[in-house]
């Protein structure tokens, strides 16, 4: 058998699971596949066909997805890729939506280990082809061992009480930020886990391992229920000491205060922490026997979608996904941003805007267009100059509780004209990111743009004007490609990783045409009394907050 010559990056996002295979020789794209949870009929049994791919909430602010959908999608993804690609894979690396978590019972721990036993994958069932569980696919083998069928994700916002409890236990905003790298945000997984434990103590009692989605998938592939959480995803939990990269005693005490088992009980549920490039094991028998993975295929620890997207950029990066994220260089935690590590282990700062692509999609639907009618969006941006004209209405549309800048639901400035309203909402999204990032972004000399909307020339041009620097789209694959680049780095000695990252990044990112800022547009946006000033004033009036 020839030596495996591919690396595979897999991104489990809010809306889909995507795989990108890169050649280890020239890092060119050797194949890809995507499973959309909402649209793939093989996943219809999970009930994600509504406007947002989440389960019906049991309380306001709850945002869960079916935990088994990630297992089913992984089976489907590998079935679609086929052995022609998978038999050549030297390493698999995962990306997953940050803050999403999957709770595993003691039975699930045993089920994950059993995936490594000979014969685990030899009885292929119809479930992989049709989407129905055969009992011998991942849903059938591991699903019954989950402590909860619901996987809380980053959109969770019912945790204000718990977030404040953690903040107060550490001594306030500045203190918790200095230790954890973030100001105890609502959506962070430690905060959400505390809320679950208080509201559903039986689920917490049943939990033997509290995994993030990325560590869970890596553990499943390696048949290791103790697969580690990496530093980057660990930073998004309000449990890890950001500088020391260990579970922090004060944060663990704050999250576990009053819960069954206290500190010791929570620590027993947490996997260890590790560098995102750590190799946690080899492809388990289930995946070798069923899909043809080589016996020595390495499984890398992986990370979150934001850290893996950052792998593709040297400097600043905007990721335009379900949420919008701005990532910049930085080493100093502060409340205005979140401090993390990327999929290569490099520290960076980011601000996450909750109201991302789904908010823009809602505007297209409300305007009478299809959710994916991107041509209508492009026409709107072409018709309306960035920031509108002098004295034009400020349009802010954020239907979800916002995290960057932190604020509630705001819907102001609608005119009834789709072009003006859509362009105005886009401009306020970008403008509020500019304003909220001033405290940590420093001097940005250029900016890379990833995510589906990066294909829009009008949008990339607007980003160049809002930041006043060149903006370059780097492809739609995003976090999956970043995970594949990181997988290539995990296979080489540390001394070669920077060189491999540089070469792989250039090939995998597929940079598009750079948009350069236009002097008149920059002046209309950024000069005294211009759009950004008016936007800040309108936001502060609507929110009652200072920006």
C-alpha positions as CSV (number, residue, x, y, z in Angstrom):
1,X,0.0,0.0,0.0
2,X,1.3,3.4,-0.9
3,X,2.1,5.9,1.9
4,X,-1.0,8.1,2.7
5,X,-0.6,11.5,1.0
6,X,-3.6,13.5,2.2
7,X,-4.7,15.4,5.3
8,X,-8.4,15.8,6.1
9,X,-9.9,18.8,7.8
10,X,-13.5,18.5,9.1
11,X,-15.6,21.4,10.3
12,X,-18.8,20.8,12.3
13,X,-20.5,24.2,12.1
14,X,-24.0,25.3,13.1
15,X,-25.5,24.6,9.7
16,X,-23.4,21.9,8.1
17,X,-20.4,19.5,8.3
18,X,-17.7,20.1,5.8
19,X,-14.6,18.1,4.8
20,X,-11.6,19.4,2.9
21,X,-8.7,17.0,1.8
22,X,-5.3,18.5,1.0
23,X,-2.4,16.9,-0.7
24,X,0.7,16.7,1.6
25,X,2.9,17.3,-1.5
26,X,1.6,20.7,-2.7
27,X,-1.4,21.3,-0.4
28,X,-3.8,21.5,-3.3
29,X,-7.4,20.5,-2.8
30,X,-7.8,16.8,-3.4
31,X,-11.5,16.6,-2.6
32,X,-14.3,17.9,-0.5
33,X,-17.8,17.2,0.7
34,X,-20.5,18.9,2.7
35,X,-23.6,17.7,4.6
36,X,-26.2,20.4,5.4
37,X,-28.2,19.4,8.5
38,X,-31.3,21.3,7.4
39,X,-31.3,20.3,3.7
40,X,-30.0,16.8,3.5
41,X,-33.0,14.4,3.4
42,X,-30.9,11.7,5.1
43,X,-30.9,13.9,8.3
44,X,-34.6,14.7,8.1
45,X,-35.4,12.7,11.3
46,X,-33.6,15.3,13.4
47,X,-36.2,18.0,12.7
48,X,-33.9,20.8,11.8
49,X,-36.0,22.1,8.8
50,X,-37.1,25.4,10.4
51,X,-35.6,28.9,9.8
52,X,-32.8,28.2,12.3
53,X,-31.2,24.7,12.6
54,X,-31.8,24.3,16.3
55,X,-34.3,22.4,18.4
56,X,-37.4,23.9,19.9
57,X,-36.2,25.7,23.1
58,X,-37.5,24.5,26.5
59,X,-36.9,28.0,27.9
60,X,-36.3,31.4,26.3
61,X,-32.7,31.7,25.1
62,X,-32.0,28.0,25.0
63,X,-30.2,27.0,21.8
64,X,-29.6,23.2,21.3
65,X,-28.9,20.9,18.4
66,X,-29.5,17.2,18.4
67,X,-26.2,15.7,19.7
68,X,-26.6,12.7,17.4
69,X,-26.7,14.9,14.3
70,X,-23.0,15.3,14.5
71,X,-22.5,11.5,14.6
72,X,-24.9,10.9,11.7
73,X,-23.3,13.7,9.6
74,X,-19.9,12.2,10.2
75,X,-21.0,8.9,8.9
76,X,-22.6,10.5,5.8
77,X,-19.6,12.7,5.2
78,X,-17.3,9.7,5.1
79,X,-19.7,7.7,2.9
80,X,-19.9,10.5,0.4
81,X,-16.1,11.0,0.4
82,X,-15.5,7.3,-0.2
83,X,-12.5,5.0,0.2
84,X,-10.7,6.5,-2.8
85,X,-9.9,9.6,-0.7
86,X,-10.2,8.2,2.8
87,X,-7.7,5.4,2.2
88,X,-5.1,8.0,1.5
89,X,-5.6,10.1,4.6
90,X,-2.5,10.4,6.9
91,X,-4.2,12.7,9.5
92,X,-7.7,13.9,10.4
93,X,-8.2,17.2,12.3
94,X,-11.4,18.7,13.5
95,X,-13.0,22.1,13.8
96,X,-16.3,22.7,15.4
97,X,-18.5,25.6,16.4
98,X,-17.0,27.0,19.6
99,X,-18.8,26.6,22.9
100,X,-20.9,23.7,21.6
101,X,-20.8,20.7,24.0
102,X,-21.8,17.1,24.1
103,X,-22.4,15.4,27.4
104,X,-21.4,11.7,27.6
105,X,-22.5,9.2,30.2
106,X,-20.5,6.3,31.6
107,X,-22.2,4.1,29.1
108,X,-21.1,6.4,26.3
109,X,-17.5,6.3,27.6
110,X,-17.6,2.5,27.1
111,X,-19.3,2.8,23.7
112,X,-16.6,5.2,22.4
113,X,-13.9,2.8,23.6
114,X,-15.7,-0.1,21.9
115,X,-15.3,1.7,18.5
116,X,-11.6,0.6,18.7
117,X,-12.4,-3.1,19.0
118,X,-11.9,-5.3,16.0
119,X,-15.2,-5.8,14.1
120,X,-16.7,-2.5,15.2
121,X,-17.2,-1.3,11.7
122,X,-17.6,-4.5,9.7
123,X,-21.4,-4.7,9.9
124,X,-22.3,-1.7,7.6
125,X,-26.0,-0.9,8.0
126,X,-28.5,1.0,5.8
127,X,-28.4,3.9,8.2
128,X,-25.3,5.4,6.6
129,X,-27.0,5.5,3.2
130,X,-30.5,6.5,4.2
131,X,-30.0,8.6,7.3
132,X,-31.9,6.1,9.5
133,X,-29.8,4.6,12.3
134,X,-29.0,0.9,11.7
135,X,-27.9,0.3,15.3
136,X,-24.4,-0.3,13.9
137,X,-23.7,3.2,12.8
138,X,-22.3,5.9,15.1
139,X,-25.8,7.0,16.2
140,X,-26.7,3.5,17.0
141,X,-23.5,2.7,18.8
142,X,-22.7,5.9,20.7
143,X,-26.0,7.8,20.7
144,X,-27.6,5.7,23.6
145,X,-24.6,6.6,25.7
146,X,-25.1,10.3,25.6
147,X,-26.1,11.9,28.9
148,X,-28.4,14.3,26.9
149,X,-29.8,14.1,23.4
150,X,-29.4,17.9,23.2
151,X,-26.1,19.6,22.4
152,X,-26.1,23.2,23.7
153,X,-24.4,25.5,21.2
154,X,-22.9,29.0,21.0
155,X,-26.3,30.7,20.5
156,X,-27.3,29.9,24.1
157,X,-28.3,33.1,26.0
158,X,-30.4,31.9,29.0
159,X,-27.4,32.0,31.3
160,X,-27.3,35.6,32.5
161,X,-27.5,34.5,36.2
162,X,-24.7,31.9,35.9
163,X,-22.5,34.3,33.9
164,X,-22.8,36.9,36.7
165,X,-22.2,34.3,39.4
166,X,-18.9,33.3,37.8
167,X,-18.0,37.0,37.3
168,X,-18.7,37.8,40.9
169,X,-16.9,34.8,42.3
170,X,-13.7,35.9,40.5
171,X,-14.0,39.5,41.7
172,X,-15.7,41.3,38.8
173,X,-15.2,42.0,35.1
174,X,-11.5,42.8,35.2
175,X,-10.6,39.9,37.4
176,X,-12.4,37.2,35.5
177,X,-11.0,38.6,32.2
178,X,-7.5,38.6,33.5
179,X,-7.7,34.9,34.5
180,X,-9.9,33.4,31.7
181,X,-9.2,35.8,28.8
182,X,-12.9,36.7,28.6
183,X,-15.6,38.5,30.6
184,X,-17.7,35.3,31.5
185,X,-19.9,35.5,28.4
186,X,-23.4,34.0,28.3
187,X,-22.6,31.5,25.6
188,X,-19.4,30.0,27.0
189,X,-19.6,26.3,27.7
190,X,-18.7,26.4,31.4
191,X,-21.5,28.9,32.0
192,X,-24.0,26.8,30.0
193,X,-22.9,23.6,31.8
194,X,-23.6,25.3,35.2
195,X,-27.0,26.3,34.0
196,X,-27.8,22.8,32.8
197,X,-26.6,21.3,36.1
198,X,-28.8,23.7,38.1
199,X,-31.9,23.2,35.9
200,X,-31.5,19.6,35.0
201,X,-29.4,18.0,37.8
202,X,-30.2,14.5,36.6
203,X,-28.4,15.2,33.3
204,X,-25.4,16.6,35.1
205,X,-25.3,13.6,37.5
206,X,-25.4,11.3,34.4
207,X,-22.5,13.1,32.7
208,X,-19.2,11.3,32.9
209,X,-17.4,13.5,30.3
210,X,-18.3,17.1,29.4
211,X,-16.9,17.3,25.9
212,X,-16.8,20.1,23.4
213,X,-18.0,19.1,19.9
214,X,-14.4,19.1,18.6
215,X,-13.0,17.0,21.3
216,X,-16.0,14.6,21.2
217,X,-15.5,14.0,17.5
218,X,-11.8,13.5,17.8
219,X,-12.4,11.1,20.7
220,X,-15.0,9.2,18.7
221,X,-12.6,8.8,15.8
222,X,-9.7,7.7,18.0
223,X,-12.0,5.6,20.3
224,X,-10.7,7.6,23.2
225,X,-13.4,9.1,25.5
226,X,-10.7,11.1,27.2
227,X,-9.5,12.9,24.1
228,X,-8.3,16.4,25.2
229,X,-9.9,19.8,24.8
230,X,-7.4,22.1,23.1
231,X,-6.3,25.5,24.4
232,X,-8.2,27.4,21.8
233,X,-11.6,25.8,22.5
234,X,-10.7,25.6,26.2
235,X,-10.4,29.4,26.2
236,X,-14.1,29.6,25.3
237,X,-15.3,27.8,28.5
238,X,-14.8,30.3,31.4
239,X,-12.9,27.4,33.0
240,X,-9.3,27.6,31.7
241,X,-6.6,29.9,32.9
242,X,-5.7,31.6,29.6
243,X,-2.0,32.3,30.4
244,X,-1.2,29.0,32.2
245,X,-3.4,26.8,29.9
246,X,-4.7,24.7,32.8
247,X,-8.1,24.2,34.4
248,X,-8.2,27.1,36.8
249,X,-9.1,26.3,40.4
250,X,-11.0,29.6,41.0
251,X,-13.0,29.2,37.8
252,X,-13.8,25.6,38.4
253,X,-14.9,26.5,41.9
254,X,-17.2,29.3,40.5
255,X,-18.8,27.0,37.9
256,X,-19.3,24.1,40.3
257,X,-20.4,26.1,43.4
258,X,-23.5,24.4,44.8
259,X,-23.5,21.6,42.2
260,X,-23.4,17.9,43.1
261,X,-19.8,16.8,43.6
262,X,-18.4,20.4,43.7
263,X,-15.0,21.0,42.3
264,X,-13.9,17.4,42.3
265,X,-17.1,16.3,40.6
266,X,-16.6,18.8,37.8
267,X,-12.9,18.1,37.3
268,X,-13.7,14.4,37.0
269,X,-16.1,15.3,34.1
270,X,-13.6,17.5,32.2
271,X,-11.1,16.0,29.7
272,X,-7.5,17.1,29.9
273,X,-6.2,20.1,28.1
274,X,-3.7,19.9,25.2
275,X,-2.0,21.8,22.4
276,X,-4.3,21.9,19.3
277,X,-1.7,20.0,17.3
278,X,-1.4,17.1,19.8
279,X,-2.0,13.7,18.2
280,X,-4.6,12.0,20.4
281,X,-4.6,8.6,18.8
282,X,-5.1,6.7,15.5
283,X,-8.2,6.0,13.5
284,X,-10.3,3.5,15.4
285,X,-11.3,0.1,13.9
286,X,-14.8,1.3,13.2
287,X,-13.4,3.9,10.7
288,X,-10.8,1.7,9.2
289,X,-13.1,-1.2,8.6
290,X,-16.1,0.7,7.4
291,X,-14.5,3.6,5.4
292,X,-11.0,2.4,4.6
293,X,-8.9,4.8,6.7
294,X,-5.3,3.6,7.0
295,X,-4.3,1.9,10.2
296,X,-1.8,4.6,11.1
297,X,-4.1,7.6,10.3
298,X,-3.4,10.2,13.1
299,X,-6.3,11.9,14.9
300,X,-5.3,15.5,15.9
301,X,-6.8,17.2,18.9
302,X,-8.5,19.9,16.8
303,X,-10.1,23.2,17.9
304,X,-13.0,25.5,17.4
305,X,-14.1,27.0,14.1
306,X,-12.7,30.4,14.9
307,X,-9.2,29.1,15.9
308,X,-9.1,26.9,12.8
309,X,-10.2,29.8,10.5
310,X,-7.4,32.0,12.0
311,X,-4.9,29.3,10.8
312,X,-5.5,30.6,7.3
313,X,-4.5,34.2,8.0
314,X,-1.2,35.8,9.3
315,X,-2.9,39.1,10.4
316,X,-6.5,40.2,10.9
317,X,-9.3,38.0,9.7
318,X,-13.1,38.5,9.5
319,X,-15.1,35.2,9.4
320,X,-18.6,35.7,8.0
321,X,-20.5,32.7,9.1
322,X,-23.6,32.1,11.2
323,X,-22.0,34.6,13.6
324,X,-19.4,37.2,12.4
325,X,-16.0,37.1,14.1
326,X,-13.2,39.6,13.9
327,X,-9.8,38.1,14.8
328,X,-6.6,40.1,15.3
329,X,-3.2,39.6,16.8
330,X,-2.9,40.2,20.5
331,X,-1.8,38.9,23.9
332,X,-3.6,41.0,26.5
333,X,-7.1,39.9,27.6
334,X,-9.6,42.6,28.1
335,X,-13.4,42.7,28.5
336,X,-14.0,44.2,25.0
337,X,-12.7,40.9,23.4
338,X,-12.0,37.3,23.9
339,X,-8.4,36.0,24.2
340,X,-7.8,32.6,22.6
341,X,-5.3,30.4,20.7
342,X,-5.6,29.4,17.1
343,X,-5.4,25.9,15.6
344,X,-1.6,26.2,15.5
345,X,-1.3,27.3,19.1
346,X,-0.8,31.0,18.4
347,X,-2.5,33.6,20.8
348,X,-5.0,36.0,19.2
349,X,-8.0,38.2,20.2
350,X,-11.4,38.1,18.7
351,X,-14.8,39.7,19.0
352,X,-17.9,37.6,18.0
353,X,-21.0,39.2,16.6
354,X,-24.0,37.0,17.3
355,X,-26.2,38.5,14.5
356,X,-24.4,37.2,11.5
357,X,-25.5,35.5,8.3
358,X,-28.8,34.3,9.6
359,X,-29.8,37.9,10.4
360,X,-29.0,39.0,6.8
361,X,-30.8,35.9,5.6
362,X,-33.9,36.9,7.6
363,X,-33.9,40.3,5.9
364,X,-33.8,38.7,2.4
365,X,-36.7,36.5,3.3
366,X,-38.7,39.5,4.8
367,X,-38.0,41.4,1.5
368,X,-39.7,38.7,-0.5
369,X,-36.5,36.9,-1.7
370,X,-35.3,33.4,-1.2
371,X,-33.0,32.9,1.8
372,X,-30.1,32.2,-0.5
373,X,-30.8,34.9,-3.1
374,X,-27.4,36.4,-2.9
375,X,-27.9,38.3,-6.2
376,X,-30.5,40.4,-4.5
377,X,-28.1,41.1,-1.7
378,X,-25.4,42.1,-4.2
379,X,-27.7,44.4,-6.0
380,X,-28.6,46.2,-2.8
381,X,-25.0,46.8,-1.9
382,X,-24.3,48.1,-5.5
383,X,-27.3,50.5,-5.2
384,X,-26.4,52.0,-1.8
385,X,-23.1,53.6,-1.0
386,X,-21.4,52.4,2.2
387,X,-23.0,54.3,5.1
388,X,-25.6,55.8,2.8
389,X,-25.7,59.5,2.2
390,X,-25.3,62.4,4.6
391,X,-28.3,62.3,7.0
392,X,-29.5,58.9,5.8
393,X,-31.2,56.7,8.3
394,X,-29.1,54.4,10.5
395,X,-30.4,50.9,10.1
396,X,-29.5,48.5,13.0
397,X,-31.0,45.0,12.7
398,X,-30.0,42.5,15.4
399,X,-32.9,40.1,16.2
400,X,-30.8,38.1,18.7
401,X,-29.1,39.2,21.9
402,X,-25.8,40.6,20.8
403,X,-22.4,39.9,22.2
404,X,-20.1,42.3,20.2
405,X,-20.9,44.9,21.3
406,X,-23.0,43.4,24.1
407,X,-26.6,44.6,23.8
408,X,-30.1,43.3,23.4
409,X,-32.4,43.0,20.5
410,X,-32.4,46.2,18.3
411,X,-34.4,46.8,15.2
412,X,-34.4,50.5,14.2
413,X,-34.3,52.6,11.0
414,X,-36.3,50.4,8.6
415,X,-37.5,52.4,5.6
416,X,-39.5,49.8,3.7
417,X,-37.1,49.9,0.8
418,X,-35.2,46.6,0.6
419,X,-32.0,47.9,-0.9
420,X,-31.6,50.7,1.6
421,X,-32.7,48.5,4.5
422,X,-30.4,45.6,3.6
423,X,-27.4,47.7,2.8
424,X,-28.0,49.7,6.0
425,X,-28.1,46.5,8.1
426,X,-24.8,45.3,6.5
427,X,-23.2,48.6,7.2
428,X,-24.3,48.7,10.8
429,X,-23.0,45.2,11.3
430,X,-19.6,46.1,10.0
431,X,-19.5,49.5,11.6
432,X,-20.3,48.1,15.1
433,X,-17.5,45.6,14.7
434,X,-15.1,48.5,13.9
435,X,-16.3,50.5,16.9
436,X,-16.3,47.6,19.3
437,X,-12.8,46.4,18.3
438,X,-11.0,49.7,18.8
439,X,-10.0,48.8,22.3
440,X,-8.0,45.7,21.2
441,X,-7.5,45.6,17.4
442,X,-4.6,48.1,17.3
443,X,-3.1,48.9,13.9
444,X,-4.6,46.6,11.2
445,X,-2.6,46.8,7.9
446,X,-4.7,44.4,5.9
447,X,-7.6,42.1,6.5
448,X,-8.6,38.6,5.2
449,X,-12.2,37.7,4.7
450,X,-13.6,34.1,4.9
451,X,-17.0,32.5,5.0
452,X,-19.7,32.2,2.4
453,X,-20.3,36.0,2.1
454,X,-16.6,36.4,1.2
455,X,-17.7,35.6,-2.4
456,X,-19.5,39.0,-2.5
457,X,-17.3,41.6,-4.2
458,X,-19.6,44.3,-2.9
459,X,-19.2,43.1,0.7
460,X,-15.4,42.7,0.5
461,X,-15.2,46.2,-0.9
462,X,-17.3,47.5,2.0
463,X,-15.0,45.8,4.5
464,X,-11.9,47.5,2.9
465,X,-13.7,50.9,3.2
466,X,-14.9,50.4,6.8
467,X,-11.4,49.4,8.0
468,X,-9.5,51.6,5.6
469,X,-7.1,48.8,4.6
470,X,-6.9,46.2,1.7
471,X,-9.3,43.3,2.1
472,X,-8.7,39.9,0.5
473,X,-11.2,37.0,0.3
474,X,-9.6,33.7,1.1
475,X,-12.2,31.2,0.0
476,X,-15.4,29.6,1.3
477,X,-13.9,26.4,2.9
478,X,-12.8,28.4,5.9
479,X,-12.4,26.4,9.1
480,X,-12.3,23.0,7.3
481,X,-9.4,24.1,5.2
482,X,-7.7,25.6,8.3
483,X,-8.1,22.3,10.1
484,X,-6.5,20.5,7.2
485,X,-3.6,23.0,7.2
486,X,-3.2,22.4,10.9
487,X,-3.3,18.6,10.4
488,X,-0.3,19.0,7.9
489,X,1.6,20.9,10.6
490,X,0.8,18.2,13.2
491,X,2.6,15.6,11.1
492,X,6.0,17.4,11.0
493,X,8.5,18.3,13.7
494,X,7.9,21.6,15.5
495,X,10.9,23.2,13.8
496,X,9.2,22.8,10.4
497,X,5.6,23.8,11.3
498,X,6.0,27.5,10.5
499,X,7.3,26.7,7.0
500,X,4.6,24.1,6.4
501,X,1.9,26.5,7.6
502,X,3.0,29.2,5.3
503,X,3.1,26.9,2.2
504,X,-0.2,25.1,3.1
505,X,-2.0,28.4,4.0
506,X,-1.2,29.9,0.6
507,X,-2.5,26.9,-1.3
508,X,-5.5,26.2,0.9
509,X,-6.8,29.7,1.3
510,X,-7.1,30.3,-2.4
511,X,-6.9,34.1,-2.0
512,X,-9.2,36.1,-4.4
513,X,-9.0,39.6,-5.8
514,X,-8.0,42.1,-3.2
515,X,-10.3,45.1,-2.7
516,X,-8.6,48.4,-1.8
517,X,-10.2,51.2,0.2
518,X,-11.6,54.1,-1.7
519,X,-10.6,57.5,-0.3
520,X,-14.0,59.1,-0.7
521,X,-15.8,56.2,0.9
522,X,-13.4,56.0,3.8
523,X,-13.9,59.7,4.4
524,X,-17.7,59.3,4.3
525,X,-17.4,56.5,6.9
526,X,-14.6,57.5,9.2
527,X,-14.2,61.3,9.3
528,X,-15.5,63.4,12.2
529,X,-19.3,63.6,12.1
530,X,-19.5,60.9,9.4
531,X,-21.3,57.5,9.4
532,X,-19.4,55.8,12.2
533,X,-20.0,58.7,14.6
534,X,-23.7,58.7,13.8
535,X,-23.9,54.9,14.2
536,X,-22.3,55.1,17.6
537,X,-24.8,57.7,18.7
538,X,-27.7,55.8,17.4
539,X,-26.5,52.5,19.0
540,X,-26.0,54.2,22.4
541,X,-29.5,55.8,22.2
542,X,-31.2,52.5,21.3
543,X,-29.3,50.3,23.7
544,X,-28.7,52.6,26.6
545,X,-25.1,51.5,26.6
546,X,-21.8,53.3,26.1
547,X,-19.6,52.1,23.2
